[in-house]
Amino acid sequence: MLLSLQAIIVTFAALSAPAQDSSQVIFFDRPADTFHQSAPLGNGRLGMMVFGGTQRSRIVLNEASMWSGSANDDNRPEAWRNLAPIRKLLLEGKNVEAERLVNATFTCKGAGSGSGRVAKVPFGCYQTLGNLWLDFGPAKAPAKNYHRQLDLRTAVSECEYQLDGVTHRQQYFVSAPDQVSVIRLSAEGGKLNLSLGLDRPERFETKSVGGNELLMTGQLDDGRGGNTGVRYATRLRVIAPGAKITAEAKQLKIADANEVLILLAAETDYHGNVPRDRKITDPVAATSEVLNAAAAKPFATLLADHIADYQSYYNRVSLSLGKENAKSSKAAALPTPARLAQFRKTGDDPALAALVFNFGRYLLISSSRPGTLPANLQGIWAEEIQTPWNGDWHLDINVQMNYWPAETTALGDCHTPLLKFIESLQKPGRETAKAYYNADGWVAHVVTNPWGFTAPGESAAWGATASGSAWLCDDLWEHYAFNGDREYLRWAYPIMQGSAQFYLGMLIEEPKHGWLVTAPSNSPENTLVLPNGGVAHTCMGPTMDMQILRSLFGNTIRAAEILDVDPDFRRELAAKRAKLAPNQIGPDGRVQEWLEPYRENEPKHRHISMLYGLYPYDEIRPDTTPALAAAAKKSLAKRGDGGTGWSKAWKICFWARLHDGDHAYSVLRGQLSGSTLDNLFGTHPPFQIDGNFGTCAAISEMLVQSHLVTEAKEGRTGENATLATDILLLPALPAAWPEGKVTGLKTRGGFTVDIEWNDGKLVSAALKSKLGQPCTVHYGDKTAKIPAGNFGDYLLGPDLMMQRISR
């Protein structure tokens, strides 16, 4: 099973030297003191946070289905009977009174999510699996030459240091092929002596099993005082030939070992509404089976299989932002926390932006794989019982932002957990649609969990936002737009159709213009000031809702045309879409957030909801809607460049779509300076992973953008409903990145794009057409066209002269 000591030394030989690629390695010169300094590892389901301690080391353990709570009827029965009075008040301009009535009659039944602060309610909370403790005992002197790193190229974390004349080495990874967490320890010039323990803050029992195993088991709170909560098991096995292993009641002691291999399996009997492939009824037995299979493989095979599997995702895309100069090279040699501090002062470290981009891809691969639950507010990494905001799925931007980089960075298969999650919301969402709106179709509001929560949240201030499910359906369409799989579209279309059907029934006509609007709703999570000074969140027809519904209705029409189905439904959608309240430019020149030019109570609010149409939707573009684009700039100027980590990520996307690379970079600099933790996790604060994913997507948008346009003429359907793609090369390249190269980025329409640039100008671009769709490539004021039906590879120069190099 174990490699020889010589092989271990070879494996770690490069560890003490500075990392060669500063865009691929996160490293530290000391153990982690906090969760936010530790290194995240994961295989989509299992996670570890590695602290790398020298005397007592903590490893936080995670498993994606560690959810408290249970299925619950959260809908108020016949809440729809209060809908007409609420709407009447809104139509009369009495938003404060309408909000009061929403709070009294139109929120969820019971405590709902507990406002993200109370774990012991049926809504539940994503929780830590627990802690693995490695206790090496006291040392005579402090450790020397400490180096700890996370290599994004291999998804392996390593640690090396000298202690009492002995060179200690640690290696950690989480294997997807073998579904185990792996830790290997070695000591050169001495022996390893340590004890191991497993615990968590509550609801656990740990015992030793079979002389070389620890087993921790328990059952999570179901939020009802019953015993229906998720049952879990964590089993650890030690393999240390020649060492003495002593099993005590709750720990293992290892003495006189040259090397130690620790294999850890974790399973739950999760049975929630959101699907996953793993079906376990006996977690204890399952952990034993997993460890038996993994222990039968040589360590070298475990490691090689892990790296090969991981790199099959990670190596699809590469990014280099040019050669390092003297200043940036010096910064890149610093440990990551010091590197961030240096960047705050100089802003000169292009490879740091590439590292953040790569880290975003790494985190998505590590927290969302085909067959797992989707990444939550913290991906899969949490150290608490009460995770902030329950570690749930927020539908008013956060879970969507988690997946913004999925398609563009060639990780469409990592997108599938979210798509399956959306499918799972239909059944409870239909019940909510009937209970609150007496409408057909399905709906979900702002927060949800694995148990199928789709009701409005417990407070009208944020929980009445009604467009969360419509926003989710954009992910269904985007997966098709990038990949062109009609069988997939046949699966996704009924979900989109059900969502659109709900909104057709939910819309009302506002009297001033005859526009169709949502009511009640919110502009997440902002507050408007009425002419009489009243302050309210509840409103009708906020701009974002209208933009989202234009996207949903338009994409559903496109899908139906492609599949050649439901012509009457398409016509109804088109007619209602044309009557949705349009984007408006307010008296101050900004994109208006509400139907009326209300003043916002918080001008610097973190949500910039009225610009959904700029990103992720594309109905606001500098080339097609210049007046709205100019108004969007004014909106962003008013909001400012600050905010939470995820808010800054969204602003980088906005400025990229406005083709202002230098402003996008300025916000990126603010993101890395003020909203990035020592281990590069994004912070709201506290830690929230959507900022990592949003920033990754934003960097992609700075380099390549794509938009679908319909070339089909009226009345043409099925195979003739041709979609064409506009591809923009280097649309928001900042002066800070004068040279670079990116490979493997994906665009709508099924194209793969490689770009190289120098001195701020395009050198060459390569396009691969998977679907044979027509395409127009844009670079500055130059264009080149690829007609429909042309598959294969194309090479373009700086003048966009095109050469076909393969078919």
Secondary structure, DSSP 8 states (H G I E B T S, - for coil): ----HHHHHHHTTTTTS--S-TTTEEEESS--SSGGGSEEEESSSEEEEE---SSEEEEEEEETT-B-------S-TTGGGGHHHHHHHHHTT-HHHHHHHHHHHSS-STTTTGGGS-SSSTT--B---EEEEEE----SS--EEEEEEEETTTTEEEEEEEETTEEEEEEEEEETTTTEEEEEEEEESS-EEEEEEEE-SSS-EEEEETTTEEEEEEE---SSSSS-S-EEEEEEEEE-TTSEEEE-SSEEEEEEESEEEEEEEEEE----SS--S---S-HHHHHHHHHHHHHTS-HHHHHHHHHHHHHHHHTT-EEE-----HHHHHHHTS-HHHHHHHHHHH---HHHHHHHHHHHHHHHHHH--TTS---BTTBT----SS-GGGG-EETTTHHHHHTHHHHHTT-HHHHHHHHHHHHHTHHHHHHHHHHHH--SS----SEE-TT---S--S-HHHHT---HHHHHHHHHHHHHHHH--HHHHHHHHHHHHHHHHHHHHH-EE-TTT--EE-SSB-STT--EE-TTS-EES-BSS-HHHHHHHHHHHHHHHHHHHHHT--HHHHHHHHHHHHHB----B-TTSSB-SSSS--EES-TT-S--GGGTTTTTS-S--TTT-HHHHHHHHHHHHHH-S-S-HHHHHHHHHHHHHTT-HHHHHHHHHHHHHHSB-TTS-BBSSSB-THHHHHHHHHHHHHHEEEEEEE---TT--GGG--EEEEEEESTT--TT--SEEEEEEEETTTEEEEEEEETTEEEEEEEEESS---EEEEETTEEEEE-TT--EEEEE-TT--EEEEE-
